[in-house]
Amino acid sequence: MSSPHFVVIGECVADVVRTDGAPDVVHPGGSPANVAYGLARLGEPVALLTQLADDPYGRLIRAHLESAGVTLLSAAGTGSARRTPSAVVRLDEQGRAEYAFDIGWTLPPVELPHPPGHLHIGSIAAVTGPGAAAVLALVERWRGRAGVSYDPNVRPALMGEHGEAVRRVERCVALSDLVKASDEDLEWLYPGRAPEEVARHWLGLGPAAVAITRGPAGAFALTADGRRAEAAARTVEVADTVGAGDAFTAALLHARRTGAGLDAALARATAAATLTVTRPGATPPDAAELASVLA
């Protein structure tokens, strides 16, 4: 078997969804894990470098990822944790999620077992010590020989002091070829600045393209060579928004790898996010579902 083209580096999290008057429901989650799962559902060969404990949450997440075909990397020292990270997710009346985390990220320095074609990083693992140092060391080692994408997926409760958080995010942006973020991410990082202004600022740091999601307002992307693309959101009944941004990222990466132009890639990514919000948890579409919607 050939080595996976995509290598995603980052955390797995058990999302404990809590709603008033109903029992808790546990969904496998964690932004990088969701991206890896979404890529596998779209038929992409993908590996996830992460940390999981041998506990009920860890076994649930492992089975979930492997069921889609994600390869879990087991380099020395990276496959275990004292406990699998978790997050209590509370949903409001519109299905929007708020998180309370119990998470640690302690990835040690590690080598990848195979050369990657593309590295994807993001969320907690890219900016939270001590493990973030190992993540960025891998990106710096492979940058220029592999594509790099990044999604800050901001979690304010875990970001620490604001100015330092912005500095860490911008370092990741500068190491990347493609950056995806939500308008909510940008509002926390750069209060009061327009999303397009931030996207242009990030393009000045080095990426070739920046894509911004705006919930029901759709998404847009800007490129370093001056192109712009937009995609409208579809009106659907929302179950919850958990994992929608990660489904967008997975579909965007898949579309670009298969040669889709920026407009087509953005439309495909927006459709994937729209499908995901219609069902509970981070449940991105497979290739057949996505093709049906786009048709």
C-alpha positions as CSV (number, residue, x, y, z in Angstrom):
1,M,0.0,0.0,0.0
2,S,1.3,3.5,-0.9
3,S,1.9,6.0,1.9
4,P,-1.0,8.4,2.6
5,H,-0.8,11.7,0.6
6,F,-2.4,13.7,3.5
7,V,-0.9,13.7,7.0
8,V,-3.0,15.6,9.5
9,I,-1.4,16.4,12.9
10,G,-3.4,17.3,15.9
11,E,-5.8,16.4,18.7
12,C,-8.7,14.0,19.0
13,V,-11.5,15.1,21.4
14,A,-14.5,13.3,22.6
15,D,-17.4,15.8,22.2
16,V,-19.9,15.2,25.1
17,V,-23.0,16.9,23.7
18,R,-25.2,18.2,26.5
19,T,-28.7,19.6,26.0
20,D,-31.3,20.4,28.6
21,G,-33.7,17.6,29.4
22,A,-31.8,15.0,27.4
23,P,-29.0,12.4,28.2
24,D,-25.4,13.2,27.2
25,V,-24.4,12.0,23.7
26,V,-20.7,11.4,23.0
27,H,-19.4,12.0,19.4
28,P,-15.8,11.5,18.2
29,G,-14.3,14.9,17.5
30,G,-11.3,17.3,17.6
31,S,-10.8,19.6,14.6
32,P,-7.7,17.8,13.1
33,A,-9.3,14.4,13.6
34,N,-12.5,15.6,11.9
35,V,-10.5,16.8,8.9
36,A,-8.7,13.5,8.6
37,Y,-12.1,11.7,8.9
38,G,-13.6,14.0,6.3
39,L,-10.7,13.4,3.9
40,A,-11.0,9.6,4.3
41,R,-14.8,9.8,3.7
42,L,-14.0,11.5,0.4
43,G,-11.7,8.7,-0.6
44,E,-8.4,10.4,0.2
45,P,-5.5,8.4,1.6
46,V,-4.9,10.1,4.9
47,A,-3.0,9.5,8.2
48,L,-3.5,11.2,11.5
49,L,-0.6,11.8,13.9
50,T,-2.3,12.3,17.3
51,Q,-2.5,11.1,20.9
52,L,-5.1,8.7,22.3
53,A,-5.4,7.0,25.6
54,D,-6.6,3.4,25.9
55,D,-9.8,4.4,27.6
56,P,-13.5,4.3,26.5
57,Y,-13.3,7.7,24.7
58,G,-10.0,6.7,23.0
59,R,-11.4,3.4,21.8
60,L,-14.5,5.1,20.5
61,I,-12.5,7.6,18.5
62,R,-10.0,5.0,17.2
63,A,-12.8,2.8,15.9
64,H,-14.5,5.8,14.3
65,L,-11.4,7.0,12.5
66,E,-10.4,3.5,11.3
67,S,-13.9,2.8,10.1
68,A,-13.4,5.5,7.5
69,G,-9.9,4.3,6.5
70,V,-7.8,6.8,8.5
71,T,-4.3,5.5,9.3
72,L,-3.4,6.3,12.9
73,L,0.3,6.8,13.1
74,S,2.0,5.0,16.0
75,A,5.5,6.6,16.1
76,A,7.2,6.0,19.4
77,G,5.8,8.2,22.2
78,T,2.9,9.7,20.2
79,G,0.2,7.1,20.4
80,S,-0.7,7.4,24.1
81,A,-1.9,9.9,26.6
82,R,-3.0,9.7,30.2
83,R,-6.6,10.3,29.2
84,T,-8.3,11.0,25.9
85,P,-9.2,14.7,25.7
86,S,-12.8,15.6,26.0
87,A,-15.1,18.7,25.6
88,V,-18.6,19.3,27.0
89,V,-20.5,20.8,24.1
90,R,-23.6,22.8,24.9
91,L,-25.9,23.7,22.0
92,D,-28.1,26.8,21.8
93,E,-31.5,27.0,20.0
94,Q,-29.8,27.4,16.6
95,G,-27.6,24.4,17.1
96,R,-24.5,26.5,17.7
97,A,-21.9,25.0,20.0
98,E,-20.1,26.3,23.0
99,Y,-17.2,24.1,24.4
100,A,-15.7,23.5,27.9
101,F,-12.5,21.6,27.4
102,D,-10.5,19.0,29.4
103,I,-7.5,18.6,27.2
104,G,-3.7,18.3,27.1
105,W,-1.4,18.2,24.1
106,T,2.0,16.8,24.8
107,L,3.2,15.5,21.4
108,P,7.0,14.9,21.7
109,P,9.5,15.4,18.9
110,V,8.8,12.8,16.2
111,E,9.7,11.8,12.7
112,L,7.0,10.9,10.1
113,P,7.3,7.3,8.9
114,H,6.8,8.3,5.2
115,P,7.3,11.6,3.2
116,P,3.9,13.4,3.2
117,G,2.4,15.0,0.1
118,H,0.5,17.5,2.2
119,L,0.5,18.4,5.9
120,H,-2.6,19.8,7.6
121,I,-2.4,21.4,11.1
122,G,-4.8,23.3,13.2
123,S,-6.7,24.2,16.3
124,I,-5.4,23.4,19.8
125,A,-2.4,21.3,18.7
126,A,-0.8,24.0,16.6
127,V,-0.7,26.6,19.3
128,T,-0.8,24.8,22.7
129,G,2.4,23.8,24.4
130,P,4.3,21.7,24.9
131,G,3.1,19.7,21.9
132,A,2.8,22.6,19.5
133,A,6.6,22.8,19.2
134,A,6.7,19.3,17.7
135,V,3.9,20.1,15.3
136,L,5.7,23.2,14.0
137,A,9.0,21.4,13.8
138,L,7.5,18.9,11.4
139,V,6.0,21.6,9.3
140,E,9.3,23.4,9.1
141,R,11.0,20.2,8.2
142,W,8.7,19.4,5.3
143,R,7.7,22.8,4.1
144,G,8.7,23.3,0.4
145,R,8.5,19.5,-0.2
146,A,4.9,19.1,0.9
147,G,1.9,21.3,0.8
148,V,0.8,22.8,4.1
149,S,-2.7,24.0,5.2
150,Y,-3.8,25.5,8.5
151,D,-7.1,26.2,10.3
152,P,-6.8,28.1,13.5
153,N,-10.2,26.9,14.7
154,V,-9.9,29.3,17.7
155,R,-10.9,28.1,21.1
156,P,-10.7,31.2,23.3
157,A,-10.6,29.4,26.6
158,L,-7.4,27.6,25.5
159,M,-5.6,30.4,23.6
160,G,-4.0,32.2,26.6
161,E,-3.0,35.9,26.4
162,H,-4.5,37.5,23.3
163,G,-1.4,39.1,21.8
164,E,0.7,36.0,22.2
165,A,-2.2,33.9,20.7
166,V,-2.2,36.1,17.6
167,R,1.5,35.8,17.3
168,R,1.3,32.0,17.4
169,V,-1.5,31.9,14.9
170,E,0.4,34.2,12.5
171,R,3.4,32.0,12.7
172,C,1.3,29.1,11.5
173,V,-0.2,31.2,8.8
174,A,3.2,32.2,7.6
175,L,4.2,28.5,7.3
176,S,1.2,27.6,5.2
177,D,0.2,27.5,1.6
178,L,-3.6,27.5,2.3
179,V,-5.3,28.9,5.3
180,K,-9.0,28.4,6.2
181,A,-10.7,30.3,9.1
182,S,-14.2,31.3,10.2
183,D,-15.4,34.8,10.6
184,E,-15.8,34.0,14.3
185,D,-12.1,33.1,14.5
186,L,-11.2,36.4,12.9
187,E,-13.4,38.4,15.2
188,W,-11.6,37.0,18.3
189,L,-8.2,37.4,16.8
190,Y,-8.7,40.8,15.3
191,P,-11.7,42.5,16.9
192,G,-13.5,45.0,14.6
193,R,-11.4,44.2,11.5
194,A,-13.3,43.1,8.4
195,P,-12.7,39.5,7.3
196,E,-11.4,40.6,3.9
197,E,-8.9,42.9,5.5
198,V,-7.6,40.1,7.7
199,A,-7.5,37.7,4.7
200,R,-5.3,40.2,2.8
201,H,-3.1,40.7,5.9
202,W,-2.6,36.9,6.1
203,L,-1.8,36.7,2.4
204,G,1.0,39.2,3.0
205,L,2.5,36.7,5.5
206,G,3.0,34.0,2.8
207,P,0.1,31.8,1.9
208,A,-1.1,31.4,-1.7
209,A,-4.8,31.4,-0.7
210,V,-7.0,32.2,2.3
211,A,-10.5,30.9,2.6
212,I,-13.0,32.4,5.1
213,T,-16.3,30.8,6.1
214,R,-19.2,33.0,7.2
215,G,-21.9,30.6,8.4
216,P,-25.2,31.3,6.6
217,A,-23.5,34.1,4.6
218,G,-21.4,31.4,2.7
219,A,-17.7,31.7,2.1
220,F,-15.1,33.5,0.1
221,A,-11.4,33.0,-0.8
222,L,-8.7,35.3,-1.8
223,T,-5.4,34.4,-3.5
224,A,-2.0,36.0,-3.5
225,D,-2.2,36.7,-7.2
226,G,-5.4,38.7,-6.8
227,R,-8.2,36.2,-7.5
228,R,-11.4,36.0,-5.5
229,A,-14.1,33.3,-5.3
230,E,-17.4,33.2,-3.4
231,A,-19.8,30.5,-2.6
232,A,-23.3,31.0,-1.2
233,A,-24.7,28.9,1.7
234,R,-27.8,26.8,1.2
235,T,-30.8,27.1,3.5
236,V,-31.2,23.9,5.5
237,E,-32.6,22.8,8.8
238,V,-29.6,22.8,11.2
239,A,-29.2,19.9,13.7
240,D,-25.9,21.4,15.0
241,T,-22.9,23.1,13.7
242,V,-20.3,20.7,15.2
243,G,-17.7,19.8,12.6
244,A,-19.0,22.0,9.8
245,G,-15.8,23.9,9.4
246,D,-13.8,20.8,9.4
247,A,-16.0,19.3,6.7
248,F,-15.4,22.4,4.7
249,T,-11.7,22.1,5.1
250,A,-11.6,18.4,4.1
251,A,-13.7,19.0,1.0
252,L,-11.6,22.1,0.1
253,L,-8.3,20.1,0.4
254,H,-9.8,17.2,-1.6
255,A,-11.1,19.5,-4.3
256,R,-7.8,21.3,-4.8
257,R,-5.9,18.0,-4.9
258,T,-8.2,16.7,-7.6
259,G,-7.5,19.8,-9.7
260,A,-10.7,21.8,-9.1
261,G,-10.5,25.5,-9.7
262,L,-10.9,27.9,-6.8
263,D,-14.6,28.6,-7.5
264,A,-15.5,24.9,-7.8
265,A,-13.4,24.0,-4.7
266,L,-15.2,26.6,-2.6
267,A,-18.6,25.4,-3.8
268,R,-17.7,21.8,-3.0
269,A,-16.4,22.8,0.5
270,T,-19.5,24.9,1.2
271,A,-21.8,22.0,0.2
272,A,-19.9,19.6,2.5
273,A,-20.3,22.0,5.4
274,T,-24.0,22.4,4.6
275,L,-24.6,18.6,4.6
276,T,-22.7,18.3,7.9
277,V,-24.9,20.8,9.8
278,T,-28.1,18.8,8.9
279,R,-27.0,15.9,11.2
280,P,-25.7,15.6,14.7
281,G,-22.0,15.6,15.5
282,A,-19.1,15.9,13.1
283,T,-20.5,13.7,10.3
284,P,-19.1,14.9,7.0
285,P,-20.4,13.6,3.7
286,D,-18.8,10.8,1.7
287,A,-18.0,11.3,-2.0
288,A,-21.3,10.0,-3.3
289,E,-23.3,12.3,-1.0
290,L,-21.3,15.3,-1.9
291,A,-21.6,14.5,-5.6
292,S,-25.4,14.1,-5.3
293,V,-25.8,17.5,-3.7
294,L,-23.5,19.3,-6.2
295,A,-25.4,17.7,-9.1
